[in-house]
Structure formats: C-alpha cells, structure tokens
Amino acid sequence: MSENPETTPAGGSLADRVTKPDESKPTDSSNVSAAPKEDGASAPAKGSADLEEPDYTVAVKLSDLQADPNNPLFSVKSFEDLGLDARILKGLSTMNFRKPSKVQERALPLLMSNPPKNLVGQSQSGTGKTAAFVLNILSRLDLSTEQLQMTPQALILAPTRELARQIVGVIQIMGQFLEGLVIGTAVPADSNARPSKMDCSVVVGTPGTVQDMIKKRIMNPTGLKVLVLDEADNMLDQQGLGDQCIRAKAMIPRTVQIVLFSATFPAHVYRYANKFAPAANEITLQHEELTVDGIKQLYMDCNTDEEKYQNLVQLYGLLTVGSSIIFVRTRASAVEIEKRMVAEGHTVASLTGGVEGSQRDAVIDSFRSGEAKVLITTNVLARGIDVSTVSLVVNYDIPEEYSSGQRTNTPDYQTYLHRIGRTGRFGRIGVAISFVSNRNEWEMLRKIQEHFQCVIDRIDTSDWDEVEDMIKKTIKNTRAQADFVKSN
Ligand SMILES: Nc1ncnc2c1ncn2[C@@H]1O[C@H](COP(=O)(O)OP(=O)(O)OP(=O)(O)O)[C@@H](O)[C@H]1O
C-alpha cells in the first residue's frame, strides 16, 4: 500500500453549490472564460488547441501531433463522429477542442453504449481523461424537469478539493449549453460554514465529504446513474480514501455505471479496481508507455540538503519563465522553503494539506491565474492538477513509498509519474528536474529510469549560464517532440 504523507482531510460538511447564473440562457462566454481563472482547469479558457504563447517558438502544431499514430493524442474520428449532442459539441467548440485524443476516442463509445457498462480506463497524464468521463456524464443526464435537474444523476469522486473544483470548472464550460444543468461541489467546509443541500444534477467531491452528506441526507443518492473515480488507483489504495470510496459506493444504487480513470494502475490496485467495477471494459497501457515524450526529464546532483536549497534559488529565474511546481516530501519543508525564499525576496507560494478550506482555494486560484508563479507543495497536488502554463516541475525530494508510516527508500513510481505530468499537458513541452543529494536518492532515480525505461539526463551545474540556456531552450518549445523530432 502506498501511503502519502499528505492526505485529503475527510469528513467536512460544506456543499458548495455552483448553479448556472440563468438556467434559461446558456452562460455567456465572458462568464465562461472567467471560470477557469478562479476555479477550473486553466486550459479550457483558451483551449489546448489554441495556444496563445506569442513569446514562444511553436515548432510542432497540435494538429501534427494528433495526426501521428504513435502519439497519445492521435485519433481518426471527430467529436461529431462520436455521436455527441449538438449542445455538448457547441461546448467543446468554445473550448477549442478540435479533435478527440486517443483515450477520448476509445473510451467514449465504450462509455456511452447502452446498456451502460463499467470502464477501467488508463491513459498518460495530460491526455484528456477528464473530458472522456465528463462527456459521458453530460450525454446521460436527463434534465427535462426541474426535479431531475435538482437530483444528483452523476457523482464524481476525486482525491483532493483542488481536483474536485477543477473538474467542476470543466463541467461548467463543457456543459454550458445544457439548460438546467446544476453542479454541486462537495468538499470539506471551513469550520464555521453550514452545509447546503445538494440540489443539483451532478456532484463532484472528495469521498469523505460525499459520504458524510449522504449520511446526513444533504445529498440524495437514489437517482445516481454514473459514479466516476478520478485518480482511481490512488482513491482505492490510499489509506482512508479507499474505505471512504467503498462506503460511498455502498450507499448508492447498485445499478450505477462505474467509471475508473487514472494514468497509473499498479498491478495490486488493478485487481482491486476490477472488483470495484465488475465486468468492466478496459483501456490499459504498459508501464514503458506511460512517460510523456514532451516532458524532458533531468536530474541535478546536490551534495547536501543545503545545496538542494541553493540550487533551487539559483533556478529561481528559470522557475518564473512559465509557472513551476516544486514538490517536497513534508508539509514542514514546504513551509520552511517558502519562508526562507520569501525572506530572501523571492515570490513563492505554498499549498499543503496543513492548510484548509478557502485558504487553500485562494492559493491554487492565484497559481492558476499566474499571479503566483512558483508553487511549493507536497504530494497533495501531485495528481490531476491541470495548469497549462506549468513548464517546470522540480522534485526537490524524490517521491518515496511509505510502509507503516516509515520511509522505505523505494521510489513511489506512480507519484513520480503524476508529479512530472503536471507539465507537458496535452502535447506541450515541459521540464522535470529531480534533485539527488545522497546514495538513496540516486538509487531511487536509477530504479525510476529502469521501471519506465526512460533516460533522465544529468544537468551539469558547474556552469549555471549553460544550465539556464539549456532549460530555457527546452521550455520555449511549447509543443511536444518539437526539438526531439526536428533535430534528429
Ligand atoms: N480533445 C482535446 N483537444 C484539445 N485539448 C484537450 C482535449 N482534451 C483535453 N484537452 C486539454 O488537455 C489538458 C489535459 O486534460 P486532462 O486534465 O483531462 O488530462 P488527464 O488525462 O486527466 O491528466 P492527469 O492524468 O494528469 O489527470 C486540459 O487542459 C484539457 O483542457
């Protein structure tokens, strides 16, 4: 069992309802593009197909990547071919989604066929799994009466409040032309807030809060038709979350379509996933297929912990080229590094599970909007978070497996992959740098390369100008495979 030092606080009680401003009219586009800034994924505002990064050299267009059969974004069909409702197609077009990705093209027919079948779906980070499950849900909703609009028909569970809020943002935009669609967010409340009833068509939340709401009859589960677990391997495997998911599932109709998605499904969780979603259709990958070509993986030798810090400070100028996420092992070191860097005049923010409720929302929102460009965090944000401007990820500490609360010196392969996957989203280019300061970390890095059959190159820190040049050059190519393909 992989146990992260960070877990989502469970059992909060606030329902944060998001209701359409005017049910009779589709939300206007100014409202829509404002939404991701404060809440949802950053990409839908501009659309991944329509990068506006004028300073950067765009070497390969998204359409080229989507035409390459070896690319996870490849597809032969169009969204129209997938039989989606015209109002949903209109939502996709405002997001600038021109063609489905491979996982969308494969998953949607399996998800949308009748009678509904369960699905266990795997695809690389940043390849559009969210749209795959959201499109199925939107297609299955019956919003023909007010009562139906106010009764949850689909439930999406995610491991963190940040991811739940992000998914709400995606549904808001994708479903903006569906009259009567009401979305509820079920995440832990600030301590003084009162829960409001989940009178909505779709609920997105963290498992502890959802379970609590069903128990307290704040949420009525009897009309549910679809249950989605995003980051399903983590949800089923992580201490606490797994039990909460099972209890939530026991409270909802047995007839629901169960959909599990993740970039990773380690073997022991996969077997369990098949029990959770019986007789499911499956879309799976080999672990050598899991790394994303657009993410350039590097490492930096640091002799001591202090040298890790000094290298981070040296990198600061690069961290702010786009946006960056620094992953550390513990909440305490996130806070410590933040304090030290701020005291030295750098602008950084930190987000850990030690912070709660709306305070956490304020930090992630300022990171999404670009106000804060460097975010120091723990594994709490390793999964799912989609901020398209993130061009650099730093593993200040290499992610490690825990056993009975103790470190094991064994790399946490899944977390490594999810962490680096915060960059290089949907065909973009990103850089991931791991700091290595002792023999154990070196050994873990070696195992990671072996496991994923990938090469992690060393950065020579004897000449910082050169380091800067190399990283900048990589980051400035916004599309995956750009340089790698063209220069070879
Ligand atoms: N068909 C599409 N065309 C253009 N952009 C897309 C398409 N599908 C998804 N995207 C964009 O790609 C980005 C990544 O999508 P998403 O967050 O769903 O990835 P994911 O597979 O869930 O990744 P992770 O495993 O990290 O959670 C998002 O910004 C999304 O808006």
The ligand as a Tripos MOL2 file, in Angstrom:
@<TRIPOS>MOLECULE
LIG
   31    33     1     0     0
SMALL
NO_CHARGES

@<TRIPOS>ATOM
      1 N1         -9.5460   16.9180  -27.4000 N.pl3     1 LIG1
      2 C1         -8.8800   17.9090  -26.8310 C.ar      1 LIG1
      3 N2         -8.4000   18.9390  -27.5780 N.ar      1 LIG1
      4 C2         -7.6810   19.9390  -27.0090 C.ar      1 LIG1
      5 N3         -7.3660   19.9950  -25.6870 N.ar      1 LIG1
      6 C3         -7.8170   18.9920  -24.9020 C.ar      1 LIG1
      7 C4         -8.5980   17.9080  -25.4330 C.ar      1 LIG1
      8 N4         -8.8870   17.0670  -24.4100 N.ar      1 LIG1
      9 C5         -8.3400   17.5980  -23.3010 C.ar      1 LIG1
     10 N5         -7.6960   18.7430  -23.5860 N.ar      1 LIG1
     11 C6         -6.9300   19.5900  -22.6320 C.3       1 LIG1
     12 O1         -5.8280   18.8210  -22.2050 O.3       1 LIG1
     13 C7         -5.4840   19.1460  -20.8730 C.3       1 LIG1
     14 C8         -5.3030   17.8780  -20.0680 C.3       1 LIG1
     15 O2         -6.5310   17.2230  -19.8940 O.3       1 LIG1
     16 P1         -6.9030   16.4600  -18.5340 P.3       1 LIG1
     17 O3         -6.6680   17.3440  -17.3600 O.co2     1 LIG1
     18 O4         -8.2460   15.8670  -18.6910 O.co2     1 LIG1
     19 O5         -5.7810   15.3130  -18.5530 O.3       1 LIG1
     20 P2         -5.7500   13.9410  -17.7690 P.3       1 LIG1
     21 O6         -5.5770   12.8730  -18.7600 O.co2     1 LIG1
     22 O7         -6.9040   13.8430  -16.8280 O.co2     1 LIG1
     23 O8         -4.3750   14.1160  -16.9600 O.3       1 LIG1
     24 P3         -3.9380   13.6050  -15.4990 P.3       1 LIG1
     25 O9         -3.6050   12.1530  -15.6380 O.co2     1 LIG1
     26 O10        -2.7420   14.4250  -15.1830 O.co2     1 LIG1
     27 O11        -5.0860   13.8460  -14.5680 O.co2     1 LIG1
     28 C9         -6.5910   20.0390  -20.3480 C.3       1 LIG1
     29 O12        -6.1020   21.3670  -20.3200 O.3       1 LIG1
     30 C10        -7.6960   19.9040  -21.3570 C.3       1 LIG1
     31 O13        -8.4370   21.0830  -21.4860 O.3       1 LIG1
@<TRIPOS>BOND
     1     1     2 1
     2     2     3 ar
     3     2     7 ar
     4     3     4 ar
     5     4     5 ar
     6     5     6 ar
     7     6     7 ar
     8     6    10 ar
     9     7     8 ar
    10     8     9 ar
    11     9    10 ar
    12    10    11 1
    13    11    12 1
    14    11    30 1
    15    12    13 1
    16    13    14 1
    17    13    28 1
    18    14    15 1
    19    15    16 1
    20    16    17 2
    21    16    18 1
    22    16    19 1
    23    19    20 1
    24    20    21 2
    25    20    22 1
    26    20    23 1
    27    23    24 1
    28    24    25 2
    29    24    26 1
    30    24    27 1
    31    28    29 1
    32    28    30 1
    33    30    31 1
@<TRIPOS>SUBSTRUCTURE
     1 LIG1         1 GROUP 0 **** ****
